Amino acid sequence: MSIPEILQEVDNLEKESKNLKSELLKLCWYMRGGVTIDDVYYMAYEDRMMISKLVEDNLETTKKTGLNFF
């Protein structure tokens, strides 16, 4: 790889890392202290996706019912 390609790859990896960290922190917030950031870092990808889907479903339900979520 050339230097510009390497720098682009590093930039891409940094963005992916920040996106992952943001998603993990959101899970911690939605779980309201039920998990720590360390807990979610050690979770399997499939487990995190299942929790994310549960959160998404619950958000949709609260929008439909008008109940408070936050």
N, C-alpha and C positions, 0 to 999 in steps of 0.2 A: 504494500500500500504506500501511496505517496504521503507526504506530510499533510497536505490539505485533506486527504481522505481520512487519515488518522485523526486529525483535529475534528472533522465532521462526525466521525464515529464517537469520539469522546463527548462531543456536544450532545449527540443523540442519547448516549448512555446517561448523561447527567439529567437530561429531560425525563427519561424513563424513571430514573431513580427518584426525582422530585414528584412525579405523578404517583408512583407507588407509595411514597411516604404520605402524600396527601390523602390517598384512599385509605391507608391504614389509620391515619389520625381521624378521618371521618368515621370509620367503624368504631373507634374508641369512643367518640363523642356520642354516636347513636346508641351505643350500648350503655351509656350513662354510668360508667365506672365498673361495668360488669367484666370488662377486660382491660388490661393495660396495654401500652404500646409494645412492651416486650412480648405479651401474650400473642398479639396479632402478628408480630414479626415471625414468631415460631409456628403459626398456624399453616397448615397445608393450603395451597392455592385453592383447591376444591372447597375447603371449609370456608375460606374467606369469601368465595363466590356465593356459597349458599347463604351466608349471613347477609351479604350485600343484597341478594335477591329478597330475603325476608324483610330487610329494611325498606327496599323499594316497594314491596307489596304493602307494607304497613303505611308508608307515606301515601300511597294511592288510596288506601282505605280511609285514612283520615281526611284526605281531600274530598272524597265522595260523601263522607258522613258529616263533615264540618267540625269534627272533634279537634281539640288542641293536640298538637304533637310535640311542640317545643316547650 
